[in-house]
């Protein structure tokens, strides 16, 4: 039996992934003044042990002003490196590749956590640190939503230093032991704000035309690539359709330019520039609702893509890859639901009968049960979207 596409290795530059399953970056809001905590070690570690080929740590901020909440991870100073190195060492020990996403919240900053209402923070918040350094900034002085405060627009003179912060964060990510880096250019955060005609009303060379609004993203990619080892892959996440003036055609055009700048993979997501959640859209009711973006960019920009968005079942993920619609599949909520999803998918696709995908502390016991006289099936034993058992 041939190896399923989902479990075939993939080499990008000098890094080889053991399979095509990626833990998508998910904000945990669990840092202590920007520092990684035991939660980050546990959270990334369980997905690595569960069999993911690439484990991507959440959006980690390139400067203090970029923090969305008091719980955001940071990479704006060297002191953050040891805590993240502890995480990368553990991921690598599970035979997974450690990755990190770097970002800046822009006008979506200085808020309480989502489950605390995403309300504007005040200086007297019990977890507040460095209020004076937390200037709310954006491409233009336009708030994200009515309840949010109005940000200060960056001056033209501030932008070069801002770009530099991304490059410095990339260098620190390398020192922390990450082998893949992703630039967060989606979900209504700073780079997406520059791209968006809704959030960017500048009248200098960073605003107006599509080319001008792309300028900041391209400068960031160029600076990051210059500070990130040539042998290591660089991804960029885009909201390929934001329902507010930035869509697939613009994303293809930007992807072509990003490829020239040294970006290897486009992580194809959507939404975030408007107040409503992209999960509320009609499209989001369907399996794989964002996969067409990955398929389009892969075909028209001629570069690797990563598909995300309600990828839930093993045969669904396998079909996406087998049909050439993407090169990688990334999951967030479904992996939260089942951190051992890769192990489970390998069983359903017949790719790992010996449970070798996971560490022996798990695989030995599960392999023993599989060879026993037990006549039952695992609790997750369903293959595919129809609800039938194998």
C-alpha positions, 0 to 999 in steps of 0.5 A: 500500500502506498503512503498516503499524501498526508503522511509523506515527508515534505522538504522545504529548503533544508527542513524536512517535515515527517508529514503534512499535518501542521498545528496552526498558530493559536493565541493562548493569552497565557504569557507572563509579561511576554514570557513563555510559561509552563502552559506553552510547553504543555500546549505545544508539547501535546501536539508534537507528541500527538504526531504533528509534523510541524508545530507552530507556536502562536503569534508572538509579538515583535514589539511591546505595542503589538500585544493584543492582550496582557497575555500575548507572547513576546520576542521584542527582547532577548530575555524571551529567548530561553523560555521559548528555547525550552519549548523548541527543545521539547517539540524537537525531542518528539520528532516534530519541527518547531515553528513560530508565528510573529506578529503585531496587533496594531489597532486590535491591541490593548484589549482584555482576553476574548473570554473576558469580553475583548474590552479596552484595557485600562492602566489599573488592570491587575495584570497591566505592565508598561502602560506607557509603552503600550501606545495604540498604533495603526496605519490610520487613525481608524478604530477596529470597532465602535467600542474600541479606542481610536489608534494613533496613525504611524508617522512616515518616519516611524515605519522603517524602525517598525519594519526593523522590529520584525527582522530583530524578532526573526533573529531571536526566533532563530536563536530560540531554536525555531526551524520555520517562521511565519509572518502574520499578515492576516486576521485584521492585525497590523500587516493586514491593516496596511493591506486593507482599504478599509483600515488604511487611508494613508496618502503617502507611499504606504496607502492608496493603490494596491501596490502601495498598500502591499509595500509594508508587507513586502518590506517586512518580508524582505527584512525578515528574510534577511534576518532569518537563515537562508536554509530555513523556510519562511511562511506568511499567513494571509486573509485571502478574502476579508469581505472588505476589499481585499480578496483572492486576486489581490492575494495572488498578486501579493503572493507572487511578490512575496515569493520573490522576497523569499517567502516559501509558503502562503498560509491561506486563511481569511477574514478579521478586518471587520468586527464580525468573526469570519466564523460567522460567514456563510462559507464557514458553515462548510468543511474546508471552506478556505481550501479554494484560496490555497488552491488558487494561490498554489496554481496562480502564484506558483508556490506552496500553500497551506490550507486551513479552515474546518479541515476535520477528517483524515480522508478530507485532509488526504483528498486536499493533498492528493488533488493538489489543492495545497501542500500542507494542511493546518488545523486548530480547533480540531486539534484542540478537540483531539491533540492525537489527531495525526495518530488517529488519522494514520490509523484510519488511513493505514499509514502507521499500524505499529503506532510509530508516529508517536513517542514509545510511551504512547505507541507501545501501549496502543500497539499492544492493545491493537494486537490484543484480542480486544474486539472493540474500536477506539472512541474516535473510530469514524472515517470521513464526513458521512459519519460511517465507521470503517 
